Amino acid sequence: MKEIYLDNSATTKACGSAAAEALRIMTQCYGNPSSLHTKGLEAEHELKAAAKTIANAISASPEEIYFTSGGTESNNTAVFGAAKALCRRGKRIVTTAIEHSSVIESAAALEKEGFEVIYLKPDSSGRISPRQTEEAVTKETILVSIMLVNNETGAIQPVEEVRRIIKRSGAPALFHIDAVQGFMKMPVSVKKLGCDLLSISGHKIHAPKGVGALYVKSGTRIVPLHRGGEQQSKLRPGTEPLPLICAMAAAVRDYPDEREHITEINRCCRKRLSETEGIVINSDEQCLPYIINFSAPGIRSETMLHFLEEEGIYVSSGSACAKGHKSHVLTAMGLPPEITDSAVRLSFSDENTAEDIDIFTNRLKTGLRTLARSK
C-alpha cells in the first residue's frame, strides 16, 4: 500500500540535506560554540553561518536571529517578553481568536496577571478585518500579535495593514507575527511586513523537530523567559543545539521552488473535493495553497481520519497541538457544529503528486459511503 502523507502543516519529513548536516555537526563539528579552543571556534563559525542563512531568508540581519526550540517557544518568548518589557506603558494586548495555542494560552496567562486582552474575531473566510483591528488598537496597546497564515485553514491575514494601523494609532505596541506556516512557503520579509518580532519553526520546512527561531528587530527590547548563560545576548541562554540549527539552515538553503507545483496540487484537490457530494470546503481560494480544510457533515473528524489512515493516507482533524479537540478556529469563524465536528485538514509538500490526490479522493468517497452506512 502506498503511503500518502497529507499532514505537512503538523510536521514534515526531514530532507536529506538537513539530516546529513545534523550528522556532520554531531560527528565532526561537535564543539561548544562558547568554548575558546579550536573546536569551539569551528562551532561558532557554523552557528554564525546558520544565522546568516536564516536571516537572509526573511531579509533580516544575523544579529536579529535568536534560535529557540521551535514555534511555541518563539511565540511564548515574543508574547511574554513584550508584555513584561512594556507593562509600564500600558496593559492592553490585541491578538486574534484564531491564533496558535502557544499565543492564545500565553495571552490568557497574561490576563490572569492583570493585562487586558482583546481577541479579534475572523469573518466566515477566517480573516481578520483591518477595521476591527483599528477599533481595537488604542494608545494603551503594548503588543499586537497576529499570525501570517492560519495553521488550520491557510487564511492569510492582512498583517501589513495591521502594521500601518499600529503606526497611525500612536500606540507603543510591539508587533509580533507568527510566521510558522508561511515561512518559506510565501515571501516573508520582516522589512516589508514591518514587524518587531517574528516566529518561525524548523520542522514545518523539512528540518528536524526541536529548533526554531525568533526574529527580534534591532533595538527592540523584550524580557527573556530563561536565565543561566551568556548565549544569544542572554535572550535565549543555554548551549545552542548546533546540529539542529545547522540542519534548519540546510533545509532553508535547499528548500525547493515548489509554489507552482503546490498551487497545481491544490487546484486539483479543490476540484475533486468540489465534485464530491457531501463535502464542504472551508478554505477559500485566497488561502495559502499548502492547506485545504474541508468537512464531511455527519461524519466526525476522527472517524474519517482513522478510516483514511487504514488506507495509508495521513491527514489531520485540525491543529496537531489540539490533539483532537474541537477547532477553536472554525468555531471563531462562526461555522456550525456539523461543520466543525467533521473538519479535516489537508496540507501539502513538494512530494505530493496528482496521483496522491486521485487516490485520496477515491478513498474519501469510499469512506463517505461506508461510514455513512455504519452511523
N, C-alpha and C positions, 0 to 999 in steps of 0.2 A: 504494500500500500504506500502510495506516495504521500510524504508529509508536506502539508501546506500550512505555512506559518503566516497568519494574518493578524498578529498581535504585536506589531513593531513599536507601537506607542507605549506599550508596557515595558518592553526591553528588546534589544536587537542582538543578533548573533555577532560576536566579536569578529572583526575582519582579520584576515591572515596577517596583514602588516602590523596591526595592533598587538596581536598575540605574540608575534615574533619579536616585536620591540620590547614588550614586557619581559620576555625570556632573556633577551640580550642584556637588559639593565640588571635583572636579578642575578645573572651569572657572570657578567663581565664588568659592569659599571655599578658595583654594589656598595660603593662608599656612601657615607652620610654627607649630604650636601653642606652641612655645617662644619664638618671636620676640616682641619687646616692642612692635612697632608695631601699627597698627590691624588689618592683615591677620592678624597673629599672634593678636591678641586675639579676632578673629572665629572663627578656627580653634579656639582654646582653648575658646570658648563651645560650639562644636559638639561638641568632644570630651567636655566635661563633660555635655552633654545626652545624648549617646550612652551614656555610662557610667551615667547615671541610668536610662535605659530598660532597659539590660541588668540592672542591679541590681534594679530593681523586678520584673523577670520571675522572679527567684529569691529575692525577699524579703531582699535584701542592701542594703548602703549603697554609694553610688557609689565611696567611697574604698576599698572592698574589692575592686574590679574592676580587674584588670590585663590589658590586651589583649596577645594573642600572635598568632602566625601560624596557629594552629589547634589542634586537639585534641592532636596529637602533641607540640607544644612545651609546651602546658599540662600534659600528663601528665609529660613529662620534667622540667619545672621543679618540679612538685609532688614527684615521687619523689626526684630527686637533691637538690633543695633541702631537703626534710625530713630526709633521711638525713644530709646534711652538717651540718645545724643541730643535730641531736640525737645525733650519733655518740658523744659523751662520756657519754651516759646509757644507752647500750645499742647492740647491733648486730643486733637481731632485727627483721625486716620480715615482715609477713604480707600476702600477696596471693593471687590465685587462678590456677589453671591455664588459665582461660578469658578472661583479660584481653586487651585490645588489645595488639598487639605493642609499642606505644610504652611500655607499662608492663612487660610481661614482659622485653623486652630491656634496659630500664633496670635492673630488678631483677637480671638476670643479670650486668650490668656491675658492680653493687654487690657481688655475690657474689665476684667476682674481686678486689675490694678488701678482702675480709675480713668482709663482712656475712653474716649468716645469713638466708636467705630461705625462708619456708615457703609452698609453693604449695598452697592448698586445692583439693581435687578436688570437682567437682559430682556430684550424683546423675544418674540417667538422664534427668531432666527438664531438666538444665542449671542447677540451682540449688545454691547452697552452703548447707549446713545450719548453723544457729546453734550447734548443739552442737559441730560440728567447729571452728568459729571460736573458741568458748570454750576448747577444748583447746589451740588454737594461740597465743592471745594471753596472754603472760606479762608479768611486771613488767619484763622487759628489752626488751619490744617498743617500738620508737620510731616505727613507721609501719605503718598498715593501709591498703591501697589496694584497693578493691573497686568494680567498675563497677555502675552503677544498672541498666542494660539491656544485655544481651549483644548485640553487633552482628551475630552470625550466626543466633541462634535467637530473639531477642526475650525471653529469660527475664529476669524482673525479680528482682533479688537483694534479700534481706532486710536492707537497709542500716540501717534504723532499729534493728533488733535488734542489729546489729553495733555500733552506737554505744553501746548500753546495755552490751554485753559489755565493750567497752573501758573504760568508766567503772567497771564493777564490778571489773575486774582490777587497777585501781590503776596501770596502765602509763602512762608519759609519752607514749604514742603520739599522733601526729597522725593524723587520719582523712581520707583522700583518697577522693573519689568521682569516677570518670569518668562524667559525665552526658551525654556527647556524643549518644548515641542516644535519651536520654529527654527532653532539653531541648525544651520547647515541645510535646511530644507526650504529656506526662502532667504532673501537678502536681509542680513541683520547688521546694521551699522549703528553703534552707540552714538556716533556724531549725528546721524540723520534722525534717530529716534529721540535724541535729546535727553536721555535718561541719566540718572546719577548712579544707579545700581542696576545690574542685570545678571540674572542667574542662568547657568547652563549646566548640562549633565552629560557625562561620557557615554553611559550605557544606552542612550537613545540614538547614538550615532555610530554604533559598531565598535565602541571601545568597551573595556571591561567594566563591570559594576564596581562601585566604590570610589569613583572620582568624578568631580565636577569643578566648577569654578564660579566665582563671583567677581564681576567687574565692579570696581569702585572708582568713580571718576576722580581724577587728581584734584586734591583739595577738599574732598568730601570726608567728613568725619563721622564714623559710626562707632558704637561701643562694642568691643569684642565679646563673644559669648564664652570664650575659653581663656584660661590662664596657664602659664607654665612654660614659657620659652620665648626666644627672640625671633623665631622664624616668621617670615611673611609680615614683617613690621609689627609683630605681636597681634595682628588682627586674627590670624588663624595659626596660633603657635603649635609646636609639635613637629617631629620629624616628618618631612614630606614623603608621601608614598610614591617615590620616584618611578617605579615600574609602571604604576597605573597612570601617572601624569604623562609619561613619555608615550605610553600606549594611546592615550587620548589624543595627543599631538599627532601621532601617526595616523589615527583614524581621520583626523581633520585634514591632514595633507593628502590622504588617499581617498577622501570622500568622493564617490562617483558623481558625475554630472548626470543626474538621474531625473531631473524635474520633468523633462518631456516624456520620459518613459512612465513616470508615476502618473502624470496627467492622463496619459492614454489608458493606463490600468484603471484609474478612477472612472474615466468616461465609459469604459467597457463594463465595469462593475455596476455603475449607476444605471446604465441602460438595461442590463439584465435584471437588476432589482426592480426597476420601474415596470418591467414587463411581467413581474411575478405577482400573481394575485395574493392578497393578504399581507403585503409588505408596505410599510410606510417609511419613507426616508426622512430622517430628522436633520441631516446635514444638507444645507442648500449648496448650490453650485459655486457660491462665493467663498466657501470654506477652503482651507488648505487641502489640496488633493490627496494628501497622505492619509486622511481619515474620512471614513464614511460611517455614520451612526444610523441604524435603521431599527425598526420594530416590527414584530410579528404579533399583533394584538391577539390575546387569547392563549399564547404560549409563553410561559415565564422564561426570562433570560437564561437562567441557569439550566433549565431543561433543554433549551436549544443548544446552549454551549456544550453540554455533555454529549448530546446526540452527535454534534459535528466532531467532537473530539474522538468519538468511537470510529469516525470515518477518516481520522488522520488530519483533521482540519482544526487549527487552533485560532480561536477568536476570543474576544473579551466581552463581558457583560457591562463594561464601563471602565472606570479607572481601576487599575490593579491595586492601588492603595486602599480602595474602598472595600476590597475583599467581599464583593457580592452584595453590599448594602445598596439600598435604593439610590439612584443617581440624584445627587443634590443639584447637578447641573440641569438636567432635563426638568426637574421639579421647578427650579427657579425660572425656567423658560415658560412655565405655565402649561406644560403638556399634561394631559390627563393620565390617571394611574394605569390605564390599559396600555398606554404607550411607554411610560417609564418602567413598568414592570416587565416589559418584553423587549427592552432595548438591547441591541448587540452592536459592538464597535468593531469595525474592520480597520486595520492600519497596515500600510504597505511599505515595502522596501524594494530596492532595485532587483532583488532576487525573485520577486513575484512576476508571474507571466500571465498572459491572456488565458493559457490553458488552466492555470490555477483558478482563475475566476470562473471559467466554464465548469470545472469540477465542483467548486464551492457552490455555485448557484444551483447546479443539478442536485447536489446533496441537500441543499437548503429546501428545495421543492419537495424532495422525499420526506424531509423532516416535517414540513408543514402538513403533508398528508398524514403521515404516520402519527405524529404527536397530537394532531387534532382528533384523530380517531381514538387515541388512548386516554384523552382527558376524562 
